[in-house]
Amino acid sequence: MAMQSAWLLARALTARQRELDDLDAAGAVAWARHFAPPVGAASIFAHVAMRFDKARPLLPVIRPLPALLTLGARLSSKTTQVIAAA
């Protein structure tokens, strides 16, 4: 996420389409659009991991579903490119 954040900032700075005052607000919107879902998903997974006693009933459901790894990767933006393919 750090590299993607840096890319978003560099793109905004080099484009020079906005005044510096607008850049902060635009950067916050771009950051939220790109990173709010994975940060929210990570928060949910962390809370479940910290409360294993409450997550234990989910184990029989989770074990046979390896596709949840793919879903987790999608929710955490591991499968999304910030830079569009040329």
N, C-alpha and C positions, 0 to 999 in steps of 0.2 A: 504494500500500500504506500510505502514511503516513496518508491520510485514513481508510482502513478501520481501521487500528490505533486511531486517535483515536476513531472511532465506537464500536469495541468497548470501549474504556476508558470513554468517556462513558456508554455504556449500563450498564456494570457499576457505575459510581459513582452514577448517578442512581437505579438500581433499589433500592439499599440493602438488598439481600437477603442479602448476606454481610458478615461482619465483615471489617475491613481485613486481618487476617492471612490469611484465605481468599482475598481478592481477588487477591493476588499469584499464588497457585497457579492460580486459575481463569483469570486473565488469560494466564498462560503456556500453559495448555492450549488456550484459545481462539486465541491467536496461532499456536501450532503447527498447530492444525487448519486454520486459514484460510491460513496463509502458508508452511508447510513445503513443500508441493508446488511452488509457483512459485519459491521460493528454490532448491530442489533442481534444478528444470528450468533455471533461469538459470545455475546452477553448471555443469551439463552443457554447455549451449550455449557458455558462456565457455571452458571447457576445450577444446572442439572448435575454437573460433575461435582459441585460442592455439596450437593444434597443427595448423595448416592442412596441413602435410605429411602428417599422418595422416588428415585429413578429405578430402583431395583425391580418394581413390578413391570417396568417397560422392557426388561431384558428379554423375556420370551418373544416379544414382538420385534425387537431390534435385531436379534441374532440372525434370523432367517432373511433379513432384508439388506443385503449388501448395497442395494441401490441407494440406500440412505447416505452412503459415502458420496455418491455422485450428487445427490441433492444438497448435502452439506457443502460440497465444493462449489456448487452453483450459488448457494446462499451467501457464501463467503467471497464471492467474486473471483474465485481461483480460475474460473473458466472464461472470464470476460476480459477482452483486450480493451484497454483505454484508448490506445492509438488504433485508429481504423486502418484496416489493410488497404494498401494502395492499389 
